[in-house]
Each structure stands twice: as C-alpha cells, then as structure tokens.
Amino acid sequence: MQYRHKFILFHLIVLSNINLFAYAQYAAKEGNHAKIGQAIEVDQNGYIAYCPCMGRWGNQADQFLGALSFARGLNRTLILPPWVEYPTWRPGTSVQIPFDKYIRVQPLSTYHRVITMETFMSNLAATVWPAKKRTGFCYYYRANKQCGMKEGNPFGPFWDHFEIEFESYVEYGKTAWHSNPFDTFHEQVRKAWKRSYPALKFPVLAFSGPPGDFPVKASDRPLQKYVKWSKFIARKAKKFLKSSLNNQPYIAVHLRMGSDWKSACQHLKDQKIPNYMESPQCYGDNNAASIPYNVCYPSEDDIFRQTKQTVEKYNVTYIFVATDETSLRDKLEKKFKKDQIKVVGLDPPEPHVDLAIIGKAEHAIVNCISSFSGFAKRQRDVNNKPTTFWSIE
C-alpha cells in the first residue's frame, strides 16, 4: 500500500459518501478541521482510535488524557473521538458530539499529533484503513474470539456513526506486558506494542474502550494544560460572567448531590474503601485508610460552613453553584441573602460551561470522588488556582 512507502505522502481532502450527519451539527469555525483541497500528510507511524465508552464527560475526559499519553508514547497520531452523550429525551441511546465542539484541537497538537475522527474518516480512512482491513482491539475476547466492539450502547452507535465494521479482532491482554499496557513511556511496554502490532500491519489500533486509566494517572494530570475550551464554550462562560456577576470576583462550588450520586456514595457507608472513583486526586494513589461517606456526600452543615469560610477569606459577594440538585442552590441563596451574598448558577445547567466558569473562580470547592470535579481541579491546578474539597480539612 502507498502509505507504507518511505517517501512523504499527502492526501487532498475530497468529499466522500460517509455519513456526515453529525459533522453538520456543529460546524467547525476555528480551524480545527482540515479544509477541502488542503493536503494532509499520512502518519506512517500509524494511528490510534477508540470509543470513549465509559461513563459521561468526567470519565471520558479522565481517560482522554491517558489516551493522549498512550499515543505519544507509541508515537502514533491520536484520532480524537467525538464525545459520547446520553440524551434524557431518548433513554437507552447515545449521540456523538464532535470533539471540537467543546475542546480546541490546536493546543493539543503542541503536545502530540492529533486529528479529529471526522477528518480522518472522511479523508484518510479509505486509503490508510480500508473497510475490509479493519481490526478491533480489546483486552480480552468476549465470545467466539471476537471483541464485541459494537455490542450494546454506546459501542454500537459510536462505530455505526462512522459506518465502521470490523473484519478481525486482536486480544491484546494476552501480550506479555511488563507493566500497565497503557504505560507506553515504559520502555518494555512500548517495545511490546511495536513488536506485536507494527504500524505496517496495523496502521490503526482501534480500541473497544479508551487506552487510558480511570481515574487518570497522576503522571498524566499535567496534560490538562493542553485541554482548552472551544470558543463556543468560552464565549458562553464569558457572557454569563458579565451578565450575572458583572465580571466581579467570585468563588465556585460543585455540589454533586443527586439521588444517583447518593446511591454511589452509599458504598462508602457499607464497606471500607481506600480508593473510590476520583479519590486519588485528594488521597493519593496509595491510600490505605477508609474514605468517609461525607467526603463523597457532604452534609448541609459542611457545605454551609466551608462556603461561608471561603466567602469570608476571599471577600467576595458572589457564589457560583454548579449542581445537579437545584433545591440545594435555593438553600444556599437563602442562607447568604442576609449577608448580601448573591448565589448564581446556570439555568438550565450546561455542564461544560459550568466547568469553564468554575475554572475562573478565585477559589473552588469541589467533590473529591467526582470525575467532573476532577476535571475542574486539574484545569485550576494548571493555572495555579486554589481548590479545596468538601469535608476534607
């Protein structure tokens, strides 16, 4: 095949017959997509694709950092997948949102080579990854020596969105790894990948799930500095801060308090658990002590006390609240009304805009266990902004 030759090969972008329905949903306006007629150099080192099929935004963002690190370690271009969302108006289904609706592509490219999945599939896939030569990778086979790449939601809808079918499968879990198989900065792991799955034979490593850890490894957290909000999100945050806070200083709090979250936190009451979901961000990777229930689901007394202390410390008159429990925001509003502190929030909530606003606050109080809070903490860390956790002194 041409892309195996040693000379530099370019492809001109042409329109294809691939289903472009979602591509039109959020048109690229920031130079994130290549344009028709623009040349794209084929990466002879290969590509990495994956379905971000674990959890919602917080989990997907965690594992994205791991996938970015994984791709750099193998020196393959990372194909940026669309984000998977689960619409409440269509239970049991999922939709694919182009990566660059929320996150800019160019800053990521300063760390490593990336390309949106829309651009790759519409302009390179036919040559680099022909339809009859697509292999799916999974840690272990499910049945009949197959990976189940498209079994269930969101796996099926994700690959179907790009009309991708797999002709063969690889069970990479049986490879002789000397460490975490995603730790491609480990020399023996990197060599094992390249020896077992060379780019000449496997131009695209397409994974059934993210090739990155959850929660995100401590060594990958600094990669957050390359994750920048799109203009679409940044403008919404800017507009809200001007209209609702008059661009005044504020603190932000994230309160994950819905019934589903309360049920998840119940495990900390029922058993002793030293590591739970995003807890390494506040307890470290080697914690041995049990995590208290109220760290996951703080009491109203803790919430009021910590919020009041932080308001007084920073001498602000605004509190921004991101929450899945609006009644609690109402309680905060009543609690601080006599102090002439205004409590504000997005109505209806917009999770990505919430995060962008939390990122700009003078101080933020977030949930140690929540991956949504984990994103907020990382974006603040890379900008040297202070953050504390509920019920942790």
Steps between C-alpha positions, in 0.01 A plus 500: 500500500619851424512625857765238579753659270774712653431814302261760641147442383221756505129469438279775367175528685201394295139444585410139562179306542552457875203598715572862587183564703674586824779687327242757395355529851791705628680657209869567557573873513833505676733335254470169680404307189704479183339671204411359162807519278743509792772233505526261793818306560446135581666395824707196414538431873131418510188617680303426815121501512269412786144518624468725810246253626540523876278741687418859431710813452714474812603140435553559129720803571704301755571221255562740214814621678613140532432437131696813406796381705466148355510636144807709565682208658438291188562798270170443318251774411202507734165507324282728714166324549172681536374529857224257588189646658181336621191711424235494769229528237616172340578255781720207403663685212810712452613778269845594376608861543802611292806536721560860408157622601637509854880478477740672262723279287797729436628522862502120518717485189774690683541189717444228239354434156119484498224494241122507545323176421278681250803620302673163516197299391395732219847558355752235601321183606427367152872478428661463842232274653298334221158366589593133454817526708377644829603326820345558840711479818376392841669384819317165499265336252136476603394197299592318179834680494332835442530828685138605509607836361142593415301316765256722687480872559711712452736259319275424204377856439855635528654288224180502292515879501802468270374187320789296638491120489779276630631207302733357765589537867804503728500399866791708625458400865696181437807690384792468742488843665756593762285777642166675441440448123398865469830623647677544168770716658622176658760375252404133515131579456571726204719235336235234556236708319728575207623143474156340525298756307724684250354790303576323172252224588271700729488860372215573744473360852124527555406429861161395635556739791747775595869400516536697820444448870207604714553691712767685308855421609677769701770519233239587234316772693739776382386435142190697597692814403449406134123466545346836411133584469366570152389851414143373516537414871733787589259757358208357696699514823614855427145612424367352826775654712423841355122483517459323836811602695590827330852352466547522876716253700319187618553159651360183342364181650419168337229305681436149368195415708247319280334175603718291268812651656369440850457133412857484370630659820310244706776246425728703727254446784459130436868403476851627554636635172841672474471592129173595334452657160690833491622480862874480411482871413466577870623187680780390266550166324612306808233590751430227756242670720126476438343795322225665711149510356469877543800558271284357223167636625565802726248609760320831461681620812838432335386670181378815675803518730766454231325733259467773764869466599608528137276800430648680800856406410475640148260783586276433203132580451420225250482121526471298180330163555521205261270225622265222401276585797339843452329496839841524664584809298177653627603422858838665445328805357282534811795434731713780355228752415533684833874543434422654161684216326344411167477132406490438124498205263415400147133431437468257336838347591763469227774271635784620277420866559474422873855365488631797304352734762633292792842521339506880524388537862718648774458173687303181436364235735445169323424133564797269560322196352346658189678485164312817400663669798825334396492687170436825687789433737746423219411807296548714809827329594661572163404867544625512861155566644410372851250219546372316807274199553179456693542357850879480477678745725 
